Amino acid sequence: MPKVSVEHRVKDGDRIQVGGLEIVVWSTPGHADSQLAFQFGNLLFSGDNIYRDEGVGAIDAHHGSDIPSFIKSLERIRDSSIEWLLPSHGPYFRRDPAMIDRVLKRLDGYLHLSDFGTCAIDWPLMKQWEQEIAEGRYPGN
C-alpha cells in the first residue's frame, strides 16, 4: 500500500460537514478495533458490523477482532433510531432489532467455543473435561 498522510482524525460523535450535509461518526469496534460507521440522517453506513443475511464481518483476533466489543457495537445499532443499514458488502436493509438479537445470541455463544480460540473468553468444555479426569472418568470406564 502506498503511504498516505492523515489530514484529520475522527472519533465517535464527531460531525463532518460535506457541503450542506452532516455525517455523524460512530465508533463500532468488533470486526476491527478501529471500525467506524457513519450516520447520515436515518441511514447508517454500517461497515462490517452486520449484513442482511444475519452475517457479520470476519472475526479474527489476529487482525483486531473483539467479540465483546462487537456485541456492544451491535447493541448500539439495535437500540438506535436508525432506520436503514448500508453495510460495506451486500445489499442495504431495514434495521430489525429481532434479527440483531439473534445475531447477538450467536456472538455470545462464540465467546465460549474453541472454534473462536483467541477470541473466546472461556471454553466450558475444558472445565467439563477436567472434572471428568478428576472424577476418574476415562474412555472405556
DOGUMAR-970449 format. One record per atom (N, C-alpha, C): residue in one letter; residue number from 1; x, y, z; atom name. Coordinates in Angstrom, 2 decimals, padded with zeros to 5 digits, always signed. Example, Ala and Ser with C-alpha at 12.3 -4.5 7.8 and 13.67 -1.06 7.14 Angstrom:
% residues 2
MARVEX   rest    nr      east     north        up   atom
MARVEX      a     1   +013.19   -005.69   +007.80      N
MARVEX      a     1   +012.30   -004.50   +007.80     CA
MARVEX      a     1   +013.20   -003.30   +007.80      C
MARVEX      s     2   +012.85   -002.25   +007.08      N
MARVEX      s     2   +013.67   -001.06   +007.14     CA
MARVEX      s     2   +012.90   +000.03   +007.87      C
//
This chain:
% residues 141
MARVEX   rest    nr      east     north        up   atom
MARVEX      m     1   +000.84   -001.18   +000.00      N
MARVEX      m     1   +000.00   +000.00   +000.00     CA
MARVEX      m     1   +000.89   +001.24   +000.00      C
MARVEX      p     2   +000.51   +002.22   -000.77      N
MARVEX      p     2   +001.28   +003.46   -000.75     CA
MARVEX      p     2   +001.07   +004.20   +000.57      C
MARVEX      k     3   +002.06   +004.96   +000.98      N
MARVEX      k     3   +001.93   +005.77   +002.19     CA
MARVEX      k     3   +000.85   +006.83   +001.97      C
MARVEX      v     4   +000.12   +007.11   +003.03      N
MARVEX      v     4   -000.87   +008.18   +002.99     CA
MARVEX      v     4   -000.61   +009.10   +004.18      C
MARVEX      s     5   -001.02   +010.31   +004.05      N
MARVEX      s     5   -000.90   +011.22   +005.19     CA
MARVEX      s     5   -002.30   +011.49   +005.72      C
MARVEX      v     6   -002.40   +011.55   +007.03      N
MARVEX      v     6   -003.67   +011.80   +007.69     CA
MARVEX      v     6   -003.83   +013.29   +007.88      C
MARVEX      e     7   -004.90   +013.83   +007.33      N
MARVEX      e     7   -005.15   +015.26   +007.47     CA
MARVEX      e     7   -005.95   +015.57   +008.73      C
MARVEX      h     8   -006.85   +014.64   +009.10      N
MARVEX      h     8   -007.72   +014.88   +010.24     CA
MARVEX      h     8   -008.18   +013.55   +010.80      C
MARVEX      r     9   -008.04   +013.34   +012.09      N
MARVEX      r     9   -008.53   +012.12   +012.73     CA
MARVEX      r     9   -009.95   +012.37   +013.24      C
MARVEX      v    10   -010.78   +011.34   +013.14      N
MARVEX      v    10   -012.15   +011.46   +013.62     CA
MARVEX      v    10   -012.35   +010.50   +014.79      C
MARVEX      k    11   -013.34   +010.82   +015.61      N
MARVEX      k    11   -013.68   +009.96   +016.75     CA
MARVEX      k    11   -015.19   +009.92   +016.90      C
MARVEX      d    12   -015.64   +009.00   +017.73      N
MARVEX      d    12   -017.07   +008.82   +017.96     CA
MARVEX      d    12   -017.73   +010.15   +018.31      C
MARVEX      g    13   -018.83   +010.43   +017.63      N
MARVEX      g    13   -019.60   +011.64   +017.90     CA
MARVEX      g    13   -019.20   +012.84   +017.07      C
MARVEX      d    14   -018.06   +012.77   +016.39      N
MARVEX      d    14   -017.68   +013.88   +015.53     CA
MARVEX      d    14   -018.72   +014.09   +014.44      C
MARVEX      r    15   -018.88   +015.33   +014.05      N
MARVEX      r    15   -019.81   +015.68   +012.98     CA
MARVEX      r    15   -019.00   +016.26   +011.84      C
MARVEX      i    16   -019.20   +015.68   +010.66      N
MARVEX      i    16   -018.45   +016.10   +009.49     CA
MARVEX      i    16   -019.42   +016.79   +008.53      C
MARVEX      q    17   -019.07   +018.00   +008.14      N
MARVEX      q    17   -019.89   +018.73   +007.18     CA
MARVEX      q    17   -019.37   +018.45   +005.78      C
MARVEX      v    18   -020.25   +018.02   +004.91      N
MARVEX      v    18   -019.94   +017.81   +003.50     CA
MARVEX      v    18   -020.96   +018.65   +002.74      C
MARVEX      g    19   -020.53   +019.83   +002.33      N
MARVEX      g    19   -021.49   +020.76   +001.74     CA
MARVEX      g    19   -022.53   +021.10   +002.78      C
MARVEX      g    20   -023.81   +020.92   +002.43      N
MARVEX      g    20   -024.89   +021.18   +003.38     CA
MARVEX      g    20   -025.31   +019.95   +004.16      C
MARVEX      l    21   -024.56   +018.87   +004.04      N
MARVEX      l    21   -024.90   +017.62   +004.70     CA
MARVEX      l    21   -024.05   +017.40   +005.95      C
MARVEX      e    22   -024.63   +016.73   +006.93      N
MARVEX      e    22   -023.88   +016.40   +008.14     CA
MARVEX      e    22   -023.81   +014.89   +008.31      C
MARVEX      i    23   -022.62   +014.38   +008.57      N
MARVEX      i    23   -022.39   +012.96   +008.81     CA
MARVEX      i    23   -021.86   +012.83   +010.23      C
MARVEX      v    24   -022.44   +011.90   +011.00      N
MARVEX      v    24   -022.02   +011.68   +012.38     CA
MARVEX      v    24   -021.18   +010.40   +012.43      C
MARVEX      v    25   -020.03   +010.49   +013.08      N
MARVEX      v    25   -019.11   +009.36   +013.20     CA
MARVEX      v    25   -019.52   +008.48   +014.39      C
MARVEX      w    26   -019.60   +007.18   +014.14      N
MARVEX      w    26   -019.84   +006.19   +015.20     CA
MARVEX      w    26   -018.61   +005.30   +015.30      C
MARVEX      s    27   -018.10   +005.10   +016.48      N
MARVEX      s    27   -017.06   +004.09   +016.70     CA
MARVEX      s    27   -017.78   +002.77   +016.95      C
MARVEX      t    28   -017.50   +001.76   +016.11      N
MARVEX      t    28   -018.18   +000.46   +016.23     CA
MARVEX      t    28   -017.15   -000.67   +016.16      C
MARVEX      p    29   -016.27   -000.75   +017.16      N
MARVEX      p    29   -015.26   -001.81   +017.13     CA
MARVEX      p    29   -015.88   -003.19   +017.27      C
MARVEX      g    30   -015.13   -004.18   +016.91      N
MARVEX      g    30   -015.57   -005.56   +016.99     CA
MARVEX      g    30   -014.93   -006.35   +015.87      C
MARVEX      h    31   -015.35   -006.08   +014.66      N
MARVEX      h    31   -014.72   -006.70   +013.49     CA
MARVEX      h    31   -013.25   -006.29   +013.45      C
MARVEX      a    32   -013.00   -005.03   +013.68      N
MARVEX      a    32   -011.65   -004.47   +013.80     CA
MARVEX      a    32   -011.71   -003.44   +014.93      C
MARVEX      d    33   -010.59   -003.22   +015.58      N
MARVEX      d    33   -010.59   -002.32   +016.74     CA
MARVEX      d    33   -010.87   -000.86   +016.38      C
MARVEX      s    34   -010.67   -000.49   +015.14      N
MARVEX      s    34   -010.87   +000.90   +014.74     CA
MARVEX      s    34   -012.02   +001.07   +013.75      C
MARVEX      q    35   -012.92   +000.09   +013.69      N
MARVEX      q    35   -014.03   +000.18   +012.73     CA
MARVEX      q    35   -014.93   +001.37   +013.05      C
MARVEX      l    36   -015.34   +002.05   +012.01      N
MARVEX      l    36   -016.24   +003.19   +012.14     CA
MARVEX      l    36   -017.50   +002.94   +011.32      C
MARVEX      a    37   -018.58   +003.58   +011.73      N
MARVEX      a    37   -019.81   +003.63   +010.94     CA
MARVEX      a    37   -020.15   +005.13   +010.83      C
MARVEX      f    38   -020.95   +005.45   +009.84      N
MARVEX      f    38   -021.26   +006.86   +009.59     CA
MARVEX      f    38   -022.75   +007.05   +009.42      C
MARVEX      q    39   -023.34   +007.89   +010.27      N
MARVEX      q    39   -024.77   +008.16   +010.22     CA
MARVEX      q    39   -025.05   +009.37   +009.36      C
MARVEX      f    40   -026.00   +009.20   +008.48      N
MARVEX      f    40   -026.47   +010.27   +007.62     CA
MARVEX      f    40   -027.98   +010.26   +007.71      C
MARVEX      g    41   -028.53   +011.10   +008.58      N
MARVEX      g    41   -029.98   +011.08   +008.80     CA
MARVEX      g    41   -030.40   +009.77   +009.42      C
MARVEX      n    42   -031.36   +009.07   +008.78      N
MARVEX      n    42   -031.82   +007.79   +009.32     CA
MARVEX      n    42   -031.11   +006.61   +008.66      C
MARVEX      l    43   -029.99   +006.88   +007.98      N
MARVEX      l    43   -029.16   +005.84   +007.36     CA
MARVEX      l    43   -027.88   +005.66   +008.16      C
MARVEX      l    44   -027.40   +004.42   +008.25      N
MARVEX      l    44   -026.10   +004.18   +008.86     CA
MARVEX      l    44   -025.26   +003.38   +007.88      C
MARVEX      f    45   -024.17   +003.99   +007.43      N
MARVEX      f    45   -023.18   +003.26   +006.65     CA
MARVEX      f    45   -022.46   +002.40   +007.68      C
MARVEX      s    46   -022.90   +001.14   +007.78      N
MARVEX      s    46   -022.60   +000.31   +008.95     CA
MARVEX      s    46   -021.36   -000.55   +008.85      C
MARVEX      g    47   -020.59   -000.43   +007.79      N
MARVEX      g    47   -019.34   -001.18   +007.70     CA
MARVEX      g    47   -019.55   -002.67   +007.72      C
MARVEX      d    48   -018.67   -003.37   +008.44      N
MARVEX      d    48   -018.73   -004.84   +008.52     CA
MARVEX      d    48   -019.41   -005.31   +009.81      C
MARVEX      n    49   -020.30   -004.51   +010.36      N
MARVEX      n    49   -020.98   -004.88   +011.59     CA
MARVEX      n    49   -022.00   -005.99   +011.39      C
MARVEX      i    50   -022.84   -005.87   +010.38      N
MARVEX      i    50   -023.92   -006.84   +010.19     CA
MARVEX      i    50   -024.43   -006.73   +008.75      C
MARVEX      y    51   -024.86   -007.87   +008.23      N
MARVEX      y    51   -025.38   -007.94   +006.86     CA
MARVEX      y    51   -026.81   -008.45   +006.89      C
MARVEX      r    52   -027.50   -008.28   +005.78      N
MARVEX      r    52   -028.92   -008.63   +005.69     CA
MARVEX      r    52   -029.17   -010.12   +005.97      C
MARVEX      d    53   -028.20   -010.98   +005.73      N
MARVEX      d    53   -028.38   -012.42   +005.96     CA
MARVEX      d    53   -028.01   -012.84   +007.39      C
MARVEX      e    54   -027.87   -011.88   +008.30      N
MARVEX      e    54   -027.51   -012.08   +009.70     CA
MARVEX      e    54   -026.03   -012.43   +009.88      C
MARVEX      g    55   -025.24   -012.29   +008.82      N
MARVEX      g    55   -023.81   -012.47   +008.94     CA
MARVEX      g    55   -023.17   -011.22   +009.52      C
MARVEX      v    56   -021.92   -011.37   +009.95      N
MARVEX      v    56   -021.14   -010.25   +010.45     CA
MARVEX      v    56   -019.78   -010.29   +009.77      C
MARVEX      g    57   -019.01   -009.22   +009.91      N
MARVEX      g    57   -017.66   -009.20   +009.38     CA
MARVEX      g    57   -016.82   -010.29   +010.02      C
MARVEX      a    58   -015.81   -010.73   +009.33      N
MARVEX      a    58   -014.95   -011.81   +009.81     CA
MARVEX      a    58   -014.48   -011.52   +011.24      C
MARVEX      i    59   -014.45   -012.58   +012.05      N
MARVEX      i    59   -013.97   -012.49   +013.43     CA
MARVEX      i    59   -012.62   -013.18   +013.48      C
MARVEX      d    60   -011.57   -012.39   +013.71      N
MARVEX      d    60   -010.21   -012.91   +013.70     CA
MARVEX      d    60   -009.38   -012.10   +014.68      C
MARVEX      a    61   -009.07   -012.70   +015.83      N
MARVEX      a    61   -008.32   -011.97   +016.86     CA
MARVEX      a    61   -006.97   -011.50   +016.37      C
MARVEX      h    62   -006.38   -012.20   +015.42      N
MARVEX      h    62   -005.06   -011.81   +014.93     CA
MARVEX      h    62   -005.12   -010.51   +014.12      C
MARVEX      h    63   -006.30   -010.10   +013.72      N
MARVEX      h    63   -006.46   -008.86   +012.96     CA
MARVEX      h    63   -007.32   -007.84   +013.69      C
MARVEX      g    64   -007.42   -007.98   +015.01      N
MARVEX      g    64   -008.06   -006.95   +015.81     CA
MARVEX      g    64   -009.51   -007.17   +016.16      C
MARVEX      s    65   -010.09   -008.33   +015.84      N
MARVEX      s    65   -011.48   -008.57   +016.21     CA
MARVEX      s    65   -011.60   -008.76   +017.72      C
MARVEX      d    66   -012.74   -008.38   +018.25      N
MARVEX      d    66   -013.00   -008.49   +019.68     CA
MARVEX      d    66   -014.50   -008.71   +019.84      C
MARVEX      i    67   -014.90   -009.91   +020.26      N
MARVEX      i    67   -016.33   -010.25   +020.30     CA
MARVEX      i    67   -017.09   -009.40   +021.31      C
MARVEX      p    68   -016.60   -009.18   +022.55      N
MARVEX      p    68   -017.37   -008.31   +023.45     CA
MARVEX      p    68   -017.60   -006.91   +022.86      C
MARVEX      s    69   -016.61   -006.37   +022.17      N
MARVEX      s    69   -016.80   -005.05   +021.53     CA
MARVEX      s    69   -017.79   -005.15   +020.39      C
MARVEX      f    70   -017.73   -006.26   +019.63      N
MARVEX      f    70   -018.68   -006.49   +018.53     CA
MARVEX      f    70   -020.10   -006.46   +019.09      C
MARVEX      i    71   -020.31   -007.16   +020.21      N
MARVEX      i    71   -021.63   -007.22   +020.84     CA
MARVEX      i    71   -022.10   -005.83   +021.23      C
MARVEX      k    72   -021.24   -005.03   +021.85      N
MARVEX      k    72   -021.62   -003.67   +022.25     CA
MARVEX      k    72   -021.97   -002.81   +021.04      C
MARVEX      s    73   -021.20   -002.95   +019.96      N
MARVEX      s    73   -021.49   -002.17   +018.75     CA
MARVEX      s    73   -022.83   -002.55   +018.16      C
MARVEX      l    74   -023.14   -003.85   +018.12      N
MARVEX      l    74   -024.43   -004.29   +017.58     CA
MARVEX      l    74   -025.58   -003.88   +018.49      C
MARVEX      e    75   -025.36   -003.90   +019.80      N
MARVEX      e    75   -026.41   -003.43   +020.71     CA
MARVEX      e    75   -026.69   -001.94   +020.47      C
MARVEX      r    76   -025.64   -001.19   +020.22      N
MARVEX      r    76   -025.82   +000.24   +019.92     CA
MARVEX      r    76   -026.64   +000.43   +018.66      C
MARVEX      i    77   -026.34   -000.34   +017.64      N
MARVEX      i    77   -027.10   -000.25   +016.39     CA
MARVEX      i    77   -028.54   -000.69   +016.63      C
MARVEX      r    78   -028.73   -001.81   +017.33      N
MARVEX      r    78   -030.08   -002.31   +017.62     CA
MARVEX      r    78   -030.91   -001.27   +018.36      C
MARVEX      d    79   -030.31   -000.60   +019.34      N
MARVEX      d    79   -031.05   +000.32   +020.20     CA
MARVEX      d    79   -031.17   +001.73   +019.63      C
MARVEX      s    80   -030.59   +001.96   +018.47      N
MARVEX      s    80   -030.63   +003.30   +017.87     CA
MARVEX      s    80   -031.97   +003.56   +017.17      C
MARVEX      s    81   -032.11   +004.78   +016.69      N
MARVEX      s    81   -033.30   +005.14   +015.92     CA
MARVEX      s    81   -033.03   +005.05   +014.41      C
MARVEX      i    82   -031.87   +004.53   +014.05      N
MARVEX      i    82   -031.52   +004.35   +012.63     CA
MARVEX      i    82   -032.59   +003.49   +011.96      C
MARVEX      e    83   -032.96   +003.84   +010.75      N
MARVEX      e    83   -033.96   +003.04   +010.02     CA
MARVEX      e    83   -033.31   +002.08   +009.03      C
MARVEX      w    84   -032.27   +002.52   +008.34      N
MARVEX      w    84   -031.67   +001.72   +007.28     CA
MARVEX      w    84   -030.19   +001.50   +007.54      C
MARVEX      l    85   -029.72   +000.26   +007.28      N
MARVEX      l    85   -028.30   -000.07   +007.39     CA
MARVEX      l    85   -027.74   -000.32   +006.00      C
MARVEX      l    86   -026.61   +000.30   +005.74      N
MARVEX      l    86   -025.93   +000.15   +004.46     CA
MARVEX      l    86   -024.56   -000.45   +004.75      C
MARVEX      p    87   -024.44   -001.79   +004.69      N
MARVEX      p    87   -023.17   -002.44   +005.05     CA
MARVEX      p    87   -022.11   -002.23   +003.97      C
MARVEX      s    88   -020.89   -002.58   +004.33      N
MARVEX      s    88   -019.79   -002.41   +003.38     CA
MARVEX      s    88   -019.83   -003.44   +002.27      C
MARVEX      h    89   -020.56   -004.54   +002.47      N
MARVEX      h    89   -020.71   -005.58   +001.45     CA
MARVEX      h    89   -022.18   -005.98   +001.40      C
MARVEX      g    90   -022.71   -006.18   +000.23      N
MARVEX      g    90   -024.07   -006.67   +000.09     CA
MARVEX      g    90   -025.11   -005.56   +000.15      C
MARVEX      p    91   -026.39   -005.99   +000.07      N
MARVEX      p    91   -027.49   -005.03   -000.04     CA
MARVEX      p    91   -027.82   -004.33   +001.28      C
MARVEX      y    92   -028.41   -003.16   +001.16      N
MARVEX      y    92   -028.91   -002.43   +002.31     CA
MARVEX      y    92   -030.13   -003.15   +002.87      C
MARVEX      f    93   -030.50   -002.83   +004.11      N
MARVEX      f    93   -031.69   -003.44   +004.71     CA
MARVEX      f    93   -032.18   -002.58   +005.87      C
MARVEX      r    94   -033.45   -002.80   +006.22      N
MARVEX      r    94   -034.06   -002.07   +007.32     CA
MARVEX      r    94   -033.54   -002.65   +008.65      C
MARVEX      r    95   -033.19   -001.78   +009.60      N
MARVEX      r    95   -032.75   -002.22   +010.92     CA
MARVEX      r    95   -033.88   -003.02   +011.56      C
MARVEX      d    96   -033.55   -004.22   +012.02      N
MARVEX      d    96   -034.53   -005.14   +012.60     CA
MARVEX      d    96   -034.00   -005.61   +013.95      C
MARVEX      p    97   -034.48   -005.02   +015.06      N
MARVEX      p    97   -033.97   -005.40   +016.37     CA
MARVEX      p    97   -034.06   -006.90   +016.67      C
MARVEX      a    98   -035.12   -007.56   +016.22      N
MARVEX      a    98   -035.24   -009.01   +016.47     CA
MARVEX      a    98   -034.14   -009.78   +015.75      C
MARVEX      m    99   -033.83   -009.38   +014.53      N
MARVEX      m    99   -032.76   -010.03   +013.79     CA
MARVEX      m    99   -031.42   -009.79   +014.47      C
MARVEX      i   100   -031.19   -008.56   +014.92      N
MARVEX      i   100   -029.94   -008.24   +015.59     CA
MARVEX      i   100   -029.84   -009.04   +016.89      C
MARVEX      d   101   -030.95   -009.24   +017.59      N
MARVEX      d   101   -030.94   -010.08   +018.80     CA
MARVEX      d   101   -030.48   -011.50   +018.49      C
MARVEX      r   102   -030.92   -012.06   +017.37      N
MARVEX      r   102   -030.48   -013.42   +017.00     CA
MARVEX      r   102   -028.97   -013.45   +016.77      C
MARVEX      v   103   -028.46   -012.41   +016.12      N
MARVEX      v   103   -027.02   -012.32   +015.87     CA
MARVEX      v   103   -026.27   -012.17   +017.19      C
MARVEX      l   104   -026.78   -011.35   +018.09      N
MARVEX      l   104   -026.14   -011.17   +019.40     CA
MARVEX      l   104   -026.08   -012.48   +020.17      C
MARVEX      k   105   -027.15   -013.25   +020.12      N
MARVEX      k   105   -027.16   -014.56   +020.80     CA
MARVEX      k   105   -026.07   -015.46   +020.23      C
MARVEX      r   106   -025.94   -015.46   +018.91      N
MARVEX      r   106   -024.91   -016.29   +018.27     CA
MARVEX      r   106   -023.51   -015.83   +018.67      C
MARVEX      l   107   -023.28   -014.52   +018.65      N
MARVEX      l   107   -021.97   -014.00   +019.03     CA
MARVEX      l   107   -021.65   -014.30   +020.49      C
MARVEX      d   108   -022.64   -014.21   +021.35      N
MARVEX      d   108   -022.42   -014.55   +022.75     CA
MARVEX      d   108   -021.97   -016.01   +022.87      C
MARVEX      g   109   -022.55   -016.88   +022.05      N
MARVEX      g   109   -022.14   -018.29   +022.06     CA
MARVEX      g   109   -020.70   -018.46   +021.62      C
MARVEX      y   110   -020.24   -017.62   +020.70      N
MARVEX      y   110   -018.86   -017.70   +020.21     CA
MARVEX      y   110   -017.86   -017.43   +021.34      C
MARVEX      l   111   -018.29   -016.68   +022.34      N
MARVEX      l   111   -017.39   -016.37   +023.44     CA
MARVEX      l   111   -016.97   -017.61   +024.22      C
MARVEX      h   112   -017.66   -018.71   +024.00      N
MARVEX      h   112   -017.44   -019.90   +024.82     CA
MARVEX      h   112   -017.14   -021.14   +023.98      C
MARVEX      l   113   -016.62   -020.95   +022.76      N
MARVEX      l   113   -016.32   -022.06   +021.86     CA
MARVEX      l   113   -014.86   -022.06   +021.46      C
MARVEX      s   114   -014.30   -023.25   +021.35      N
MARVEX      s   114   -012.91   -023.35   +020.91     CA
MARVEX      s   114   -012.73   -022.89   +019.47      C
MARVEX      d   115   -013.79   -022.96   +018.66      N
MARVEX      d   115   -013.69   -022.54   +017.26     CA
MARVEX      d   115   -013.15   -021.13   +017.13      C
MARVEX      f   116   -013.42   -020.31   +018.14      N
MARVEX      f   116   -013.02   -018.92   +018.09     CA
MARVEX      f   116   -011.82   -018.67   +019.00      C
MARVEX      g   117   -011.11   -019.76   +019.31      N
MARVEX      g   117   -009.87   -019.76   +020.08     CA
MARVEX      g   117   -009.48   -018.46   +020.72      C
MARVEX      t   118   -008.71   -017.67   +020.02      N
MARVEX      t   118   -008.15   -016.48   +020.63     CA
MARVEX      t   118   -009.19   -015.39   +020.86      C
MARVEX      c   119   -010.40   -015.53   +020.31      N
MARVEX      c   119   -011.46   -014.56   +020.58     CA
MARVEX      c   119   -012.36   -015.01   +021.72      C
MARVEX      a   120   -012.35   -016.29   +022.04      N
MARVEX      a   120   -013.20   -016.81   +023.10     CA
MARVEX      a   120   -012.72   -016.30   +024.46      C
MARVEX      i   121   -013.65   -016.07   +025.38      N
MARVEX      i   121   -013.28   -015.65   +026.73     CA
MARVEX      i   121   -013.13   -016.85   +027.65      C
MARVEX      d   122   -013.71   -017.98   +027.27      N
MARVEX      d   122   -013.53   -019.22   +028.01     CA
MARVEX      d   122   -013.96   -020.39   +027.12      C
MARVEX      w   123   -013.76   -021.60   +027.63      N
MARVEX      w   123   -014.15   -022.80   +026.90     CA
MARVEX      w   123   -014.70   -023.79   +027.92      C
MARVEX      p   124   -016.02   -023.77   +028.18      N
MARVEX      p   124   -016.60   -024.63   +029.20     CA
MARVEX      p   124   -016.29   -026.11   +029.02      C
MARVEX      l   125   -016.10   -026.56   +027.79      N
MARVEX      l   125   -015.80   -027.97   +027.56     CA
MARVEX      l   125   -014.52   -028.39   +028.29      C
MARVEX      m   126   -013.53   -027.50   +028.38      N
MARVEX      m   126   -012.29   -027.82   +029.09     CA
MARVEX      m   126   -012.55   -028.04   +030.57      C
MARVEX      k   127   -013.40   -027.23   +031.17      N
MARVEX      k   127   -013.75   -027.40   +032.59     CA
MARVEX      k   127   -014.46   -028.73   +032.79      C
MARVEX      q   128   -015.35   -029.07   +031.86      N
MARVEX      q   128   -016.06   -030.34   +031.94     CA
MARVEX      q   128   -015.07   -031.50   +031.87      C
MARVEX      w   129   -014.12   -031.43   +030.95      N
MARVEX      w   129   -013.13   -032.48   +030.77     CA
MARVEX      w   129   -012.24   -032.61   +032.01      C
MARVEX      e   130   -011.82   -031.48   +032.58      N
MARVEX      e   130   -011.00   -031.51   +033.80     CA
MARVEX      e   130   -011.77   -032.16   +034.94      C
MARVEX      q   131   -013.07   -031.90   +035.04      N
MARVEX      q   131   -013.90   -032.51   +036.07     CA
MARVEX      q   131   -013.99   -034.02   +035.85      C
MARVEX      e   132   -014.14   -034.45   +034.60      N
MARVEX      e   132   -014.20   -035.88   +034.30     CA
MARVEX      e   132   -012.90   -036.58   +034.71      C
MARVEX      i   133   -011.76   -035.94   +034.44      N
MARVEX      i   133   -010.47   -036.52   +034.83     CA
MARVEX      i   133   -010.36   -036.60   +036.35      C
MARVEX      a   134   -010.77   -035.52   +037.03      N
MARVEX      a   134   -010.72   -035.50   +038.49     CA
MARVEX      a   134   -011.58   -036.60   +039.11      C
MARVEX      e   135   -012.68   -036.93   +038.44      N
MARVEX      e   135   -013.58   -037.98   +038.91     CA
MARVEX      e   135   -013.13   -039.36   +038.47      C
MARVEX      g   136   -012.05   -039.42   +037.70      N
MARVEX      g   136   -011.54   -040.72   +037.24     CA
MARVEX      g   136   -012.30   -041.30   +036.06      C
MARVEX      r   137   -013.03   -040.46   +035.36      N
MARVEX      r   137   -013.76   -040.96   +034.19     CA
MARVEX      r   137   -012.87   -040.86   +032.97      C
MARVEX      y   138   -012.60   -042.00   +032.36      N
MARVEX      y   138   -011.77   -042.07   +031.18     CA
MARVEX      y   138   -012.50   -042.87   +030.11      C
MARVEX      p   139   -012.11   -042.76   +028.87      N
MARVEX      p   139   -012.77   -043.56   +027.82     CA
MARVEX      p   139   -012.73   -045.05   +028.20      C
MARVEX      g   140   -013.85   -045.65   +028.10      N
MARVEX      g   140   -013.94   -047.09   +028.36     CA
MARVEX      g   140   -014.28   -047.44   +029.78      C
MARVEX      n   141   -014.27   -046.47   +030.75      N
MARVEX      n   141   -014.72   -046.87   +032.10     CA
MARVEX      n   141   -016.07   -046.30   +032.41      C
//
